[in-house]
Amino acid sequence: MEFLESFEHLKTDLKDKWLDYYEVNRHWIEQFGVSQALHSSEIERANNYYFVLGVLSSLEPSLTEVLHIFGQMTSDSKQILKVLQILDLDVEKELAERAKVKAQQANLIPLLLESVPSFPNDNGSEHFDRSREEIDR
């Protein structure tokens, strides 16, 4: 069971790291047509599958162990990406969802800060002194 939990965690990490990488490098990935090539001719796709696996293994070194095991079962890079749940990932949709969540969190932070009691410039010692006096009564 531990392996399955670790593998699920790895897949989640890979997804997050791939999205981070794609977001930062989107300009040249789109410019060179890497994302479109994943959905074009078989040769172009295969080359880009290996590109994605290479990027993922550099972002997550523990993937190399998994790739070694997968490589003993299949050399089909498409199948490996499918198992890792990267192949069918809708990057644009995922990035849009991330942006939406970040915007919601940004709106919540000021509300949370408003609910935190403010302390005087003396690092809150006055507040603690009053609390101690109330407890001593």
NORRA-V748987 format. One record per residue. N is the residue number from 1. SS is DSSP state (H for helix, E for strand, L for the rest). PSI is psi as a letter, one per 20 degrees, with the letter a starting at -180 (none if undefined). OMEGA is omega in whole degrees, 0 to 359 (NA if undefined). Layout:
{{N,SS,PSI,OMEGA} {N,SS,PSI,OMEGA}}
//
This chain:
{{1,L,h,181} {2,H,h,179} {3,H,g,181} {4,H,g,178} {5,H,g,179} {6,H,g,180} {7,H,g,177} {8,H,g,177} {9,H,g,178} {10,H,g,180} {11,H,g,178} {12,H,g,178} {13,H,g,180} {14,H,g,179} {15,H,g,181} {16,H,g,182} {17,H,h,177} {18,H,g,179} {19,H,g,177} {20,H,g,181} {21,H,g,182} {22,H,g,182} {23,H,g,181} {24,H,h,185} {25,H,j,185} {26,H,g,185} {27,H,g,182} {28,H,h,177} {29,H,g,178} {30,H,h,181} {31,H,g,180} {32,L,i,175} {33,L,k,181} {34,H,g,183} {35,H,h,178} {36,H,h,182} {37,H,h,177} {38,L,i,182} {39,L,k,181} {40,L,b,185} {41,L,q,184} {42,H,g,181} {43,H,g,179} {44,H,g,180} {45,H,g,182} {46,H,g,179} {47,H,g,181} {48,H,h,173} {49,H,g,178} {50,H,h,176} {51,H,g,181} {52,H,g,178} {53,H,h,178} {54,H,g,178} {55,H,g,181} {56,H,g,181} {57,H,h,176} {58,H,h,178} {59,H,h,182} {60,L,n,185} {61,L,h,181} {62,L,i,178} {63,H,h,182} {64,H,h,177} {65,H,g,180} {66,H,g,179} {67,H,h,177} {68,H,g,179} {69,H,g,179} {70,H,h,181} {71,H,h,177} {72,H,h,180} {73,H,h,181} {74,L,q,174} {75,L,j,182} {76,L,o,183} {77,H,h,178} {78,H,g,180} {79,H,h,179} {80,H,g,178} {81,H,h,178} {82,H,g,179} {83,H,h,179} {84,L,i,179} {85,L,k,177} {86,L,h,186} {87,L,g,185} {88,L,j,181} {89,L,p,176} {90,L,n,187} {91,H,g,182} {92,H,g,179} {93,H,g,180} {94,H,g,180} {95,H,h,177} {96,H,g,179} {97,H,g,177} {98,H,g,181} {99,H,h,179} {100,H,g,180} {101,H,g,179} {102,H,g,179} {103,H,g,178} {104,H,g,179} {105,H,h,179} {106,H,h,178} {107,H,h,181} {108,H,h,185} {109,H,g,178} {110,H,h,179} {111,H,g,178} {112,H,g,180} {113,H,h,178} {114,H,h,183} {115,H,i,179} {116,L,p,180} {117,L,p,179} {118,L,q,181} {119,L,q,175} {120,L,r,183} {121,L,i,182} {122,L,k,176} {123,L,k,174} {124,L,j,183} {125,H,h,178} {126,H,g,179} {127,H,g,180} {128,H,h,177} {129,H,g,178} {130,H,h,179} {131,H,g,179} {132,H,g,179} {133,H,h,179} {134,H,h,180} {135,H,h,182} {136,H,h,181} {137,L,none,NA}}
//
